[in-house]
Amino acid sequence: MTAATLHIATPTAAERTLLRVADSLTAFVAHRRERRAERRELAFDLLREQQSRKQDPRAVDHALAQLGLTRR
């Protein structure tokens, strides 16, 4: 191999800088994507919890009536 071939095979300083910028940008985007996924999962969990918490007010009256008690 000649010296000219070796220079072509290695990235220039500008190319190395661009590769570092690209790696940093890729890491930043991946981190944001992971945080969005975590927030979305948390929001779904909260929504599921809120929806499951809603109860029919007559269900309490019915359960108390079965026990022979009144609510009021």
N, CA, C, O and CB atoms as a CASP TS submission, in Angstrom:
PFRMAT TS
TARGET T0000
AUTHOR 0000-0000-0000
METHOD Language model
MODEL 1
PARENT N/A
ATOM      1  N   MET     1       0.832  -1.181   0.000  1.00  0.00           N
ATOM      2  CA  MET     1       0.000   0.000   0.000  1.00  0.00           C
ATOM      3  C   MET     1       0.875   1.241   0.000  1.00  0.00           C
ATOM      4  O   MET     1       1.966   1.266   0.569  1.00  0.00           O
ATOM      5  CB  MET     1      -0.946   0.000   1.204  1.00  0.00           C
ATOM      6  N   THR     2       0.381   2.222  -0.628  1.00  0.00           N
ATOM      7  CA  THR     2       1.126   3.476  -0.649  1.00  0.00           C
ATOM      8  C   THR     2       0.601   4.401   0.433  1.00  0.00           C
ATOM      9  O   THR     2      -0.457   4.155   1.013  1.00  0.00           O
ATOM     10  CB  THR     2       1.029   4.152  -2.032  1.00  0.00           C
ATOM     11  N   ALA     3       1.322   5.433   0.696  1.00  0.00           N
ATOM     12  CA  ALA     3       0.911   6.404   1.721  1.00  0.00           C
ATOM     13  C   ALA     3      -0.396   7.078   1.321  1.00  0.00           C
ATOM     14  O   ALA     3      -1.210   7.406   2.184  1.00  0.00           O
ATOM     15  CB  ALA     3       2.014   7.468   1.941  1.00  0.00           C
ATOM     16  N   ALA     4      -0.605   7.286   0.035  1.00  0.00           N
ATOM     17  CA  ALA     4      -1.830   7.940  -0.430  1.00  0.00           C
ATOM     18  C   ALA     4      -3.049   7.080  -0.117  1.00  0.00           C
ATOM     19  O   ALA     4      -4.106   7.609   0.225  1.00  0.00           O
ATOM     20  CB  ALA     4      -1.754   8.222  -1.943  1.00  0.00           C
ATOM     21  N   THR     5      -2.916   5.782  -0.228  1.00  0.00           N
ATOM     22  CA  THR     5      -4.021   4.875   0.070  1.00  0.00           C
ATOM     23  C   THR     5      -4.371   4.925   1.550  1.00  0.00           C
ATOM     24  O   THR     5      -5.548   4.884   1.909  1.00  0.00           O
ATOM     25  CB  THR     5      -3.668   3.440  -0.343  1.00  0.00           C
ATOM     26  N   LEU     6      -3.380   5.012   2.400  1.00  0.00           N
ATOM     27  CA  LEU     6      -3.623   5.064   3.843  1.00  0.00           C
ATOM     28  C   LEU     6      -4.367   6.329   4.235  1.00  0.00           C
ATOM     29  O   LEU     6      -5.210   6.295   5.132  1.00  0.00           O
ATOM     30  CB  LEU     6      -2.308   4.980   4.607  1.00  0.00           C
ATOM     31  N   HIS     7      -4.075   7.423   3.593  1.00  0.00           N
ATOM     32  CA  HIS     7      -4.761   8.673   3.909  1.00  0.00           C
ATOM     33  C   HIS     7      -6.222   8.619   3.500  1.00  0.00           C
ATOM     34  O   HIS     7      -7.083   9.182   4.176  1.00  0.00           O
ATOM     35  CB  HIS     7      -4.073   9.845   3.222  1.00  0.00           C
ATOM     36  N   ILE     8      -6.496   7.953   2.417  1.00  0.00           N
ATOM     37  CA  ILE     8      -7.879   7.852   1.950  1.00  0.00           C
ATOM     38  C   ILE     8      -8.686   6.924   2.864  1.00  0.00           C
ATOM     39  O   ILE     8      -9.881   7.136   3.066  1.00  0.00           O
ATOM     40  CB  ILE     8      -7.922   7.341   0.490  1.00  0.00           C
ATOM     41  N   ALA     9      -8.045   5.917   3.404  1.00  0.00           N
ATOM     42  CA  ALA     9      -8.751   4.925   4.206  1.00  0.00           C
ATOM     43  C   ALA     9      -9.156   5.460   5.573  1.00  0.00           C
ATOM     44  O   ALA     9     -10.141   4.990   6.142  1.00  0.00           O
ATOM     45  CB  ALA     9      -7.892   3.699   4.377  1.00  0.00           C
ATOM     46  N   THR    10      -8.431   6.421   6.110  1.00  0.00           N
ATOM     47  CA  THR    10      -8.766   6.948   7.438  1.00  0.00           C
ATOM     48  C   THR    10      -9.614   8.202   7.286  1.00  0.00           C
ATOM     49  O   THR    10      -9.406   8.988   6.361  1.00  0.00           O
ATOM     50  CB  THR    10      -7.482   7.255   8.258  1.00  0.00           C
ATOM     51  N   PRO    11     -10.562   8.389   8.184  1.00  0.00           N
ATOM     52  CA  PRO    11     -11.411   9.587   8.087  1.00  0.00           C
ATOM     53  C   PRO    11     -10.622  10.856   8.394  1.00  0.00           C
ATOM     54  O   PRO    11      -9.697  10.852   9.207  1.00  0.00           O
ATOM     55  CB  PRO    11     -12.606   9.473   9.045  1.00  0.00           C
ATOM     56  N   THR    12     -10.998  11.910   7.745  1.00  0.00           N
ATOM     57  CA  THR    12     -10.358  13.203   7.995  1.00  0.00           C
ATOM     58  C   THR    12     -10.864  13.753   9.319  1.00  0.00           C
ATOM     59  O   THR    12     -11.782  13.194   9.920  1.00  0.00           O
ATOM     60  CB  THR    12     -10.639  14.207   6.836  1.00  0.00           C
ATOM     61  N   ALA    13     -10.276  14.828   9.765  1.00  0.00           N
ATOM     62  CA  ALA    13     -10.696  15.451  11.025  1.00  0.00           C
ATOM     63  C   ALA    13     -12.153  15.901  10.937  1.00  0.00           C
ATOM     64  O   ALA    13     -12.919  15.746  11.888  1.00  0.00           O
ATOM     65  CB  ALA    13      -9.785  16.652  11.370  1.00  0.00           C
ATOM     66  N   ALA    14     -12.520  16.452   9.803  1.00  0.00           N
ATOM     67  CA  ALA    14     -13.905  16.892   9.628  1.00  0.00           C
ATOM     68  C   ALA    14     -14.866  15.696   9.658  1.00  0.00           C
ATOM     69  O   ALA    14     -15.944  15.772  10.248  1.00  0.00           O
ATOM     70  CB  ALA    14     -14.058  17.668   8.301  1.00  0.00           C
ATOM     71  N   GLU    15     -14.469  14.609   9.026  1.00  0.00           N
ATOM     72  CA  GLU    15     -15.312  13.406   9.030  1.00  0.00           C
ATOM     73  C   GLU    15     -15.433  12.822  10.434  1.00  0.00           C
ATOM     74  O   GLU    15     -16.507  12.378  10.838  1.00  0.00           O
ATOM     75  CB  GLU    15     -14.743  12.350   8.070  1.00  0.00           C
ATOM     76  N   ARG    16     -14.324  12.823  11.175  1.00  0.00           N
ATOM     77  CA  ARG    16     -14.378  12.331  12.558  1.00  0.00           C
ATOM     78  C   ARG    16     -15.302  13.202  13.403  1.00  0.00           C
ATOM     79  O   ARG    16     -16.060  12.695  14.229  1.00  0.00           O
ATOM     80  CB  ARG    16     -12.964  12.298  13.179  1.00  0.00           C
ATOM     81  N   THR    17     -15.236  14.508  13.193  1.00  0.00           N
ATOM     82  CA  THR    17     -16.118  15.425  13.920  1.00  0.00           C
ATOM     83  C   THR    17     -17.568  15.154  13.564  1.00  0.00           C
ATOM     84  O   THR    17     -18.432  15.107  14.440  1.00  0.00           O
ATOM     85  CB  THR    17     -15.760  16.889  13.612  1.00  0.00           C
ATOM     86  N   LEU    18     -17.832  14.976  12.278  1.00  0.00           N
ATOM     87  CA  LEU    18     -19.203  14.689  11.853  1.00  0.00           C
ATOM     88  C   LEU    18     -19.691  13.357  12.418  1.00  0.00           C
ATOM     89  O   LEU    18     -20.857  13.237  12.795  1.00  0.00           O
ATOM     90  CB  LEU    18     -19.295  14.675  10.324  1.00  0.00           C
ATOM     91  N   LEU    19     -18.819  12.362  12.479  1.00  0.00           N
ATOM     92  CA  LEU    19     -19.198  11.077  13.066  1.00  0.00           C
ATOM     93  C   LEU    19     -19.528  11.223  14.550  1.00  0.00           C
ATOM     94  O   LEU    19     -20.481  10.621  15.044  1.00  0.00           O
ATOM     95  CB  LEU    19     -18.074  10.053  12.876  1.00  0.00           C
ATOM     96  N   ARG    20     -18.726  12.035  15.261  1.00  0.00           N
ATOM     97  CA  ARG    20     -19.015  12.270  16.684  1.00  0.00           C
ATOM     98  C   ARG    20     -20.336  13.000  16.858  1.00  0.00           C
ATOM     99  O   ARG    20     -21.122  12.670  17.746  1.00  0.00           O
ATOM    100  CB  ARG    20     -17.883  13.075  17.340  1.00  0.00           C
ATOM    101  N   VAL    21     -20.580  13.995  16.007  1.00  0.00           N
ATOM    102  CA  VAL    21     -21.853  14.728  16.069  1.00  0.00           C
ATOM    103  C   VAL    21     -23.015  13.780  15.777  1.00  0.00           C
ATOM    104  O   VAL    21     -24.039  13.825  16.459  1.00  0.00           O
ATOM    105  CB  VAL    21     -21.857  15.915  15.063  1.00  0.00           C
ATOM    106  N   ALA    22     -22.863  12.935  14.783  1.00  0.00           N
ATOM    107  CA  ALA    22     -23.920  11.980  14.439  1.00  0.00           C
ATOM    108  C   ALA    22     -24.172  11.003  15.585  1.00  0.00           C
ATOM    109  O   ALA    22     -25.323  10.688  15.889  1.00  0.00           O
ATOM    110  CB  ALA    22     -23.550  11.210  13.162  1.00  0.00           C
ATOM    111  N   ASP    23     -23.106  10.523  16.219  1.00  0.00           N
ATOM    112  CA  ASP    23     -23.266   9.618  17.364  1.00  0.00           C
ATOM    113  C   ASP    23     -23.968  10.316  18.518  1.00  0.00           C
ATOM    114  O   ASP    23     -24.844   9.739  19.162  1.00  0.00           O
ATOM    115  CB  ASP    23     -21.905   9.088  17.825  1.00  0.00           C
ATOM    116  N   SER    24     -23.579  11.561  18.775  1.00  0.00           N
ATOM    117  CA  SER    24     -24.215  12.320  19.850  1.00  0.00           C
ATOM    118  C   SER    24     -25.685  12.557  19.557  1.00  0.00           C
ATOM    119  O   SER    24     -26.532  12.414  20.439  1.00  0.00           O
ATOM    120  CB  SER    24     -23.503  13.652  20.057  1.00  0.00           C
ATOM    121  N   LEU    25     -25.985  12.916  18.328  1.00  0.00           N
ATOM    122  CA  LEU    25     -27.366  13.149  17.938  1.00  0.00           C
ATOM    123  C   LEU    25     -28.191  11.874  18.028  1.00  0.00           C
ATOM    124  O   LEU    25     -29.340  11.901  18.469  1.00  0.00           O
ATOM    125  CB  LEU    25     -27.426  13.711  16.529  1.00  0.00           C
ATOM    126  N   THR    26     -27.608  10.763  17.612  1.00  0.00           N
ATOM    127  CA  THR    26     -28.297   9.477  17.701  1.00  0.00           C
ATOM    128  C   THR    26     -28.577   9.119  19.153  1.00  0.00           C
ATOM    129  O   THR    26     -29.673   8.656  19.471  1.00  0.00           O
ATOM    130  CB  THR    26     -27.468   8.371  17.033  1.00  0.00           C
ATOM    131  N   ALA    27     -27.616   9.323  20.033  1.00  0.00           N
ATOM    132  CA  ALA    27     -27.812   9.045  21.460  1.00  0.00           C
ATOM    133  C   ALA    27     -28.878   9.954  22.044  1.00  0.00           C
ATOM    134  O   ALA    27     -29.703   9.506  22.841  1.00  0.00           O
ATOM    135  CB  ALA    27     -26.496   9.216  22.231  1.00  0.00           C
ATOM    136  N   PHE    28     -28.873  11.222  21.660  1.00  0.00           N
ATOM    137  CA  PHE    28     -29.868  12.175  22.151  1.00  0.00           C
ATOM    138  C   PHE    28     -31.272  11.768  21.723  1.00  0.00           C
ATOM    139  O   PHE    28     -32.198  11.777  22.534  1.00  0.00           O
ATOM    140  CB  PHE    28     -29.553  13.586  21.645  1.00  0.00           C
ATOM    141  N   VAL    29     -31.428  11.416  20.465  1.00  0.00           N
ATOM    142  CA  VAL    29     -32.739  11.007  19.948  1.00  0.00           C
ATOM    143  C   VAL    29     -33.202   9.710  20.617  1.00  0.00           C
ATOM    144  O   VAL    29     -34.380   9.571  20.944  1.00  0.00           O
ATOM    145  CB  VAL    29     -32.683  10.827  18.413  1.00  0.00           C
ATOM    146  N   ALA    30     -32.298   8.779  20.818  1.00  0.00           N
ATOM    147  CA  ALA    30     -32.662   7.520  21.478  1.00  0.00           C
ATOM    148  C   ALA    30     -33.114   7.778  22.914  1.00  0.00           C
ATOM    149  O   ALA    30     -34.077   7.172  23.383  1.00  0.00           O
ATOM    150  CB  ALA    30     -31.471   6.536  21.462  1.00  0.00           C
ATOM    151  N   HIS    31     -32.423   8.670  23.604  1.00  0.00           N
ATOM    152  CA  HIS    31     -32.795   9.000  24.981  1.00  0.00           C
ATOM    153  C   HIS    31     -34.177   9.647  25.021  1.00  0.00           C
ATOM    154  O   HIS    31     -35.002   9.301  25.866  1.00  0.00           O
ATOM    155  CB  HIS    31     -31.748   9.937  25.616  1.00  0.00           C
ATOM    156  N   ARG    32     -34.427  10.581  24.113  1.00  0.00           N
ATOM    157  CA  ARG    32     -35.756  11.228  24.066  1.00  0.00           C
ATOM    158  C   ARG    32     -36.848  10.211  23.749  1.00  0.00           C
ATOM    159  O   ARG    32     -37.936  10.273  24.322  1.00  0.00           O
ATOM    160  CB  ARG    32     -35.773  12.359  23.012  1.00  0.00           C
ATOM    161  N   ARG    33     -36.566   9.279  22.844  1.00  0.00           N
ATOM    162  CA  ARG    33     -37.546   8.254  22.487  1.00  0.00           C
ATOM    163  C   ARG    33     -37.863   7.378  23.692  1.00  0.00           C
ATOM    164  O   ARG    33     -39.022   7.043  23.934  1.00  0.00           O
ATOM    165  CB  ARG    33     -37.027   7.391  21.322  1.00  0.00           C
ATOM    166  N   GLU    34     -36.830   7.009  24.447  1.00  0.00           N
ATOM    167  CA  GLU    34     -37.048   6.192  25.643  1.00  0.00           C
ATOM    168  C   GLU    34     -37.859   6.946  26.691  1.00  0.00           C
ATOM    169  O   GLU    34     -38.751   6.372  27.315  1.00  0.00           O
ATOM    170  CB  GLU    34     -35.708   5.753  26.237  1.00  0.00           C
ATOM    171  N   ARG    35     -37.554   8.232  26.891  1.00  0.00           N
ATOM    172  CA  ARG    35     -38.304   9.033  27.866  1.00  0.00           C
ATOM    173  C   ARG    35     -39.765   9.173  27.440  1.00  0.00           C
ATOM    174  O   ARG    35     -40.665   9.096  28.276  1.00  0.00           O
ATOM    175  CB  ARG    35     -37.662  10.428  28.031  1.00  0.00           C
ATOM    176  N   ARG    36     -40.006   9.381  26.135  1.00  0.00           N
ATOM    177  CA  ARG    36     -41.390   9.472  25.654  1.00  0.00           C
ATOM    178  C   ARG    36     -42.128   8.171  25.888  1.00  0.00           C
ATOM    179  O   ARG    36     -43.294   8.183  26.281  1.00  0.00           O
ATOM    180  CB  ARG    36     -41.425   9.832  24.165  1.00  0.00           C
ATOM    181  N   ALA    37     -41.468   7.050  25.653  1.00  0.00           N
ATOM    182  CA  ALA    37     -42.096   5.747  25.871  1.00  0.00           C
ATOM    183  C   ALA    37     -42.416   5.550  27.345  1.00  0.00           C
ATOM    184  O   ALA    37     -43.472   5.015  27.683  1.00  0.00           O
ATOM    185  CB  ALA    37     -41.184   4.614  25.368  1.00  0.00           C
ATOM    186  N   GLU    38     -41.517   5.977  28.228  1.00  0.00           N
ATOM    187  CA  GLU    38     -41.774   5.869  29.671  1.00  0.00           C
ATOM    188  C   GLU    38     -42.955   6.742  30.075  1.00  0.00           C
ATOM    189  O   GLU    38     -43.824   6.305  30.830  1.00  0.00           O
ATOM    190  CB  GLU    38     -40.522   6.268  30.478  1.00  0.00           C
ATOM    191  N   ARG    39     -42.990   7.985  29.570  1.00  0.00           N
ATOM    192  CA  ARG    39     -44.110   8.879  29.903  1.00  0.00           C
ATOM    193  C   ARG    39     -45.425   8.337  29.357  1.00  0.00           C
ATOM    194  O   ARG    39     -46.458   8.418  30.022  1.00  0.00           O
ATOM    195  CB  ARG    39     -43.857  10.292  29.349  1.00  0.00           C
ATOM    196  N   ARG    40     -45.389   7.785  28.146  1.00  0.00           N
ATOM    197  CA  ARG    40     -46.603   7.226  27.555  1.00  0.00           C
ATOM    198  C   ARG    40     -47.097   6.040  28.379  1.00  0.00           C
ATOM    199  O   ARG    40     -48.297   5.913  28.623  1.00  0.00           O
ATOM    200  CB  ARG    40     -46.348   6.798  26.097  1.00  0.00           C
ATOM    201  N   GLU    41     -46.189   5.178  28.803  1.00  0.00           N
ATOM    202  CA  GLU    41     -46.570   4.023  29.611  1.00  0.00           C
ATOM    203  C   GLU    41     -47.143   4.469  30.954  1.00  0.00           C
ATOM    204  O   GLU    41     -48.120   3.892  31.432  1.00  0.00           O
ATOM    205  CB  GLU    41     -45.363   3.097  29.829  1.00  0.00           C
ATOM    206  N   LEU    42     -46.550   5.481  31.557  1.00  0.00           N
ATOM    207  CA  LEU    42     -47.065   6.017  32.819  1.00  0.00           C
ATOM    208  C   LEU    42     -48.462   6.607  32.625  1.00  0.00           C
ATOM    209  O   LEU    42     -49.346   6.409  33.458  1.00  0.00           O
ATOM    210  CB  LEU    42     -46.109   7.088  33.382  1.00  0.00           C
ATOM    211  N   ALA    43     -48.652   7.327  31.530  1.00  0.00           N
ATOM    212  CA  ALA    43     -49.965   7.903  31.251  1.00  0.00           C
ATOM    213  C   ALA    43     -51.010   6.807  31.049  1.00  0.00           C
ATOM    214  O   ALA    43     -52.135   6.930  31.533  1.00  0.00           O
ATOM    215  CB  ALA    43     -49.899   8.807  30.014  1.00  0.00           C
ATOM    216  N   PHE    44     -50.648   5.734  30.337  1.00  0.00           N
ATOM    217  CA  PHE    44     -51.580   4.620  30.145  1.00  0.00           C
ATOM    218  C   PHE    44     -51.911   3.950  31.473  1.00  0.00           C
ATOM    219  O   PHE    44     -53.060   3.583  31.717  1.00  0.00           O
ATOM    220  CB  PHE    44     -50.992   3.589  29.169  1.00  0.00           C
ATOM    221  N   ASP    45     -50.899   3.790  32.338  1.00  0.00           N
ATOM    222  CA  ASP    45     -51.139   3.191  33.652  1.00  0.00           C
ATOM    223  C   ASP    45     -52.086   4.051  34.482  1.00  0.00           C
ATOM    224  O   ASP    45     -53.004   3.535  35.119  1.00  0.00           O
ATOM    225  CB  ASP    45     -49.815   2.995  34.400  1.00  0.00           C
ATOM    226  N   LEU    46     -51.860   5.369  34.472  1.00  0.00           N
ATOM    227  CA  LEU    46     -52.741   6.270  35.219  1.00  0.00           C
ATOM    228  C   LEU    46     -54.157   6.238  34.667  1.00  0.00           C
ATOM    229  O   LEU    46     -55.126   6.238  35.427  1.00  0.00           O
ATOM    230  CB  LEU    46     -52.201   7.697  35.182  1.00  0.00           C
ATOM    231  N   LEU    47     -54.274   6.212  33.353  1.00  0.00           N
ATOM    232  CA  LEU    47     -55.594   6.160  32.732  1.00  0.00           C
ATOM    233  C   LEU    47     -56.315   4.866  33.087  1.00  0.00           C
ATOM    234  O   LEU    47     -57.501   4.879  33.415  1.00  0.00           O
ATOM    235  CB  LEU    47     -55.474   6.297  31.214  1.00  0.00           C
ATOM    236  N   ARG    48     -55.588   3.739  33.019  1.00  0.00           N
ATOM    237  CA  ARG    48     -56.190   2.456  33.393  1.00  0.00           C
ATOM    238  C   ARG    48     -56.642   2.468  34.848  1.00  0.00           C
ATOM    239  O   ARG    48     -57.710   1.950  35.177  1.00  0.00           O
ATOM    240  CB  ARG    48     -55.198   1.310  33.162  1.00  0.00           C
ATOM    241  N   GLU    49     -55.830   3.057  35.715  1.00  0.00           N
ATOM    242  CA  GLU    49     -56.175   3.117  37.130  1.00  0.00           C
ATOM    243  C   GLU    49     -57.419   3.984  37.351  1.00  0.00           C
ATOM    244  O   GLU    49     -58.304   3.627  38.127  1.00  0.00           O
ATOM    245  CB  GLU    49     -54.990   3.664  37.945  1.00  0.00           C
ATOM    246  N   GLN    50     -57.473   5.116  36.665  1.00  0.00           N
ATOM    247  CA  GLN    50     -58.641   5.991  36.800  1.00  0.00           C
ATOM    248  C   GLN    50     -59.899   5.316  36.287  1.00  0.00           C
ATOM    249  O   GLN    50     -60.962   5.433  36.895  1.00  0.00           O
ATOM    250  CB  GLN    50     -58.416   7.302  36.054  1.00  0.00           C
ATOM    251  N   GLN    51     -59.784   4.612  35.173  1.00  0.00           N
ATOM    252  CA  GLN    51     -60.962   3.960  34.614  1.00  0.00           C
ATOM    253  C   GLN    51     -61.429   2.796  35.479  1.00  0.00           C
ATOM    254  O   GLN    51     -62.628   2.542  35.583  1.00  0.00           O
ATOM    255  CB  GLN    51     -60.671   3.473  33.206  1.00  0.00           C
ATOM    256  N   SER    52     -60.496   2.095  36.094  1.00  0.00           N
ATOM    257  CA  SER    52     -60.897   0.957  36.921  1.00  0.00           C
ATOM    258  C   SER    52     -61.421   1.425  38.273  1.00  0.00           C
ATOM    259  O   SER    52     -62.129   0.680  38.951  1.00  0.00           O
ATOM    260  CB  SER    52     -59.720  -0.007  37.116  1.00  0.00           C
ATOM    261  N   ARG    53     -61.082   2.646  38.674  1.00  0.00           N
ATOM    262  CA  ARG    53     -61.513   3.163  39.958  1.00  0.00           C
ATOM    263  C   ARG    53     -62.979   3.582  39.944  1.00  0.00           C
ATOM    264  O   ARG    53     -63.614   3.610  40.998  1.00  0.00           O
ATOM    265  CB  ARG    53     -60.649   4.330  40.358  1.00  0.00           C
ATOM    266  N   LYS    54     -63.528   3.905  38.789  1.00  0.00           N
ATOM    267  CA  LYS    54     -64.926   4.330  38.703  1.00  0.00           C
ATOM    268  C   LYS    54     -65.829   3.168  39.083  1.00  0.00           C
ATOM    269  O   LYS    54     -65.746   2.077  38.520  1.00  0.00           O
ATOM    270  CB  LYS    54     -65.267   4.844  37.278  1.00  0.00           C
ATOM    271  N   GLN    55     -66.680   3.430  40.041  1.00  0.00           N
ATOM    272  CA  GLN    55     -67.583   2.383  40.495  1.00  0.00           C
ATOM    273  C   GLN    55     -69.014   2.859  40.358  1.00  0.00           C
ATOM    274  O   GLN    55     -69.308   4.054  40.362  1.00  0.00           O
ATOM    275  CB  GLN    55     -67.280   1.982  41.951  1.00  0.00           C
ATOM    276  N   ASP    56     -69.863   1.910  40.239  1.00  0.00           N
ATOM    277  CA  ASP    56     -71.282   2.205  40.185  1.00  0.00           C
ATOM    278  C   ASP    56     -71.745   2.490  41.613  1.00  0.00           C
ATOM    279  O   ASP    56     -71.572   1.637  42.484  1.00  0.00           O
ATOM    280  CB  ASP    56     -72.091   1.022  39.539  1.00  0.00           C
ATOM    281  N   PRO    57     -72.328   3.660  41.884  1.00  0.00           N
ATOM    282  CA  PRO    57     -72.767   3.967  43.254  1.00  0.00           C
ATOM    283  C   PRO    57     -73.844   3.002  43.748  1.00  0.00           C
ATOM    284  O   PRO    57     -73.988   2.791  44.953  1.00  0.00           O
ATOM    285  CB  PRO    57     -73.294   5.395  43.324  1.00  0.00           C
ATOM    286  N   ARG    58     -74.595   2.419  42.819  1.00  0.00           N
ATOM    287  CA  ARG    58     -75.630   1.465  43.242  1.00  0.00           C
ATOM    288  C   ARG    58     -75.028   0.149  43.705  1.00  0.00           C
ATOM    289  O   ARG    58     -75.683  -0.608  44.421  1.00  0.00           O
ATOM    290  CB  ARG    58     -76.610   1.207  42.103  1.00  0.00           C
ATOM    291  N   ALA    59     -73.789  -0.139  43.307  1.00  0.00           N
ATOM    292  CA  ALA    59     -73.147  -1.382  43.716  1.00  0.00           C
ATOM    293  C   ALA    59     -72.941  -1.413  45.231  1.00  0.00           C
ATOM    294  O   ALA    59     -73.094  -2.461  45.859  1.00  0.00           O
ATOM    295  CB  ALA    59     -71.804  -1.553  42.993  1.00  0.00           C
ATOM    296  N   VAL    60     -72.596  -0.270  45.814  1.00  0.00           N
ATOM    297  CA  VAL    60     -72.420  -0.208  47.268  1.00  0.00           C
ATOM    298  C   VAL    60     -73.763  -0.434  47.955  1.00  0.00           C
ATOM    299  O   VAL    60     -73.851  -1.196  48.917  1.00  0.00           O
ATOM    300  CB  VAL    60     -71.810   1.157  47.698  1.00  0.00           C
ATOM    301  N   ASP    61     -74.807   0.229  47.461  1.00  0.00           N
ATOM    302  CA  ASP    61     -76.145   0.035  48.043  1.00  0.00           C
ATOM    303  C   ASP    61     -76.570  -1.426  47.941  1.00  0.00           C
ATOM    304  O   ASP    61     -77.140  -1.981  48.881  1.00  0.00           O
ATOM    305  CB  ASP    61     -77.181   0.940  47.338  1.00  0.00           C
ATOM    306  N   HIS    62     -76.296  -2.034  46.815  1.00  0.00           N
ATOM    307  CA  HIS    62     -76.670  -3.438  46.614  1.00  0.00           C
ATOM    308  C   HIS    62     -75.912  -4.357  47.579  1.00  0.00           C
ATOM    309  O   HIS    62     -76.499  -5.268  48.163  1.00  0.00           O
ATOM    310  CB  HIS    62     -76.394  -3.860  45.157  1.00  0.00           C
ATOM    311  N   ALA    63     -74.615  -4.114  47.742  1.00  0.00           N
ATOM    312  CA  ALA    63     -73.816  -4.935  48.659  1.00  0.00           C
ATOM    313  C   ALA    63     -74.281  -4.764  50.098  1.00  0.00           C
ATOM    314  O   ALA    63     -74.357  -5.737  50.849  1.00  0.00           O
ATOM    315  CB  ALA    63     -72.329  -4.575  48.543  1.00  0.00           C
ATOM    316  N   LEU    64     -74.591  -3.535  50.485  1.00  0.00           N
ATOM    317  CA  LEU    64     -75.089  -3.296  51.842  1.00  0.00           C
ATOM    318  C   LEU    64     -76.467  -3.919  52.039  1.00  0.00           C
ATOM    319  O   LEU    64     -76.769  -4.431  53.116  1.00  0.00           O
ATOM    320  CB  LEU    64     -75.147  -1.791  52.133  1.00  0.00           C
ATOM    321  N   ALA    65     -77.296  -3.876  51.011  1.00  0.00           N
ATOM    322  CA  ALA    65     -78.629  -4.473  51.107  1.00  0.00           C
ATOM    323  C   ALA    65     -78.519  -5.984  51.288  1.00  0.00           C
ATOM    324  O   ALA    65     -79.309  -6.584  52.017  1.00  0.00           O
ATOM    325  CB  ALA    65     -79.467  -4.142  49.853  1.00  0.00           C
ATOM    326  N   GLN    66     -77.553  -6.591  50.632  1.00  0.00           N
ATOM    327  CA  GLN    66     -77.369  -8.025  50.797  1.00  0.00           C
ATOM    328  C   GLN    66     -76.958  -8.394  52.234  1.00  0.00           C
ATOM    329  O   GLN    66     -77.258  -9.482  52.726  1.00  0.00           O
ATOM    330  CB  GLN    66     -76.322  -8.525  49.809  1.00  0.00           C
ATOM    331  N   LEU    67     -76.268  -7.458  52.880  1.00  0.00           N
ATOM    332  CA  LEU    67     -75.855  -7.691  54.258  1.00  0.00           C
ATOM    333  C   LEU    67     -76.949  -7.307  55.253  1.00  0.00           C
ATOM    334  O   LEU    67     -76.811  -7.534  56.455  1.00  0.00           O
ATOM    335  CB  LEU    67     -74.585  -6.914  54.560  1.00  0.00           C
ATOM    336  N   GLY    68     -78.026  -6.731  54.751  1.00  0.00           N
ATOM    337  CA  GLY    68     -79.119  -6.314  55.607  1.00  0.00           C
ATOM    338  C   GLY    68     -78.884  -4.941  56.229  1.00  0.00           C
ATOM    339  O   GLY    68     -79.518  -4.598  57.226  1.00  0.00           O
ATOM    340  N   LEU    69     -77.997  -4.168  55.662  1.00  0.00           N
ATOM    341  CA  LEU    69     -77.705  -2.828  56.154  1.00  0.00           C
ATOM    342  C   LEU    69     -78.190  -1.805  55.157  1.00  0.00           C
ATOM    343  O   LEU    69     -78.392  -2.106  53.980  1.00  0.00           O
ATOM    344  CB  LEU    69     -76.205  -2.651  56.421  1.00  0.00           C
ATOM    345  N   THR    70     -78.376  -0.581  55.646  1.00  0.00           N
ATOM    346  CA  THR    70     -78.725   0.514  54.731  1.00  0.00           C
ATOM    347  C   THR    70     -77.553   1.479  54.683  1.00  0.00           C
ATOM    348  O   THR    70     -76.773   1.598  55.628  1.00  0.00           O
ATOM    349  CB  THR    70     -80.041   1.249  55.181  1.00  0.00           C
ATOM    350  N   ARG    71     -77.460   2.141  53.589  1.00  0.00           N
ATOM    351  CA  ARG    71     -76.341   3.069  53.418  1.00  0.00           C
ATOM    352  C   ARG    71     -76.534   4.323  54.256  1.00  0.00           C
ATOM    353  O   ARG    71     -75.566   4.880  54.774  1.00  0.00           O
ATOM    354  CB  ARG    71     -76.180   3.446  51.947  1.00  0.00           C
ATOM    355  N   ARG    72     -77.770   4.766  54.391  1.00  0.00           N
ATOM    356  CA  ARG    72     -78.021   6.014  55.113  1.00  0.00           C
ATOM    357  C   ARG    72     -78.730   5.777  56.391  1.00  0.00           C
ATOM    358  O   ARG    72     -79.018   6.724  57.122  1.00  0.00           O
ATOM    359  CB  ARG    72     -78.809   6.962  54.283  1.00  0.00           C
TER
END
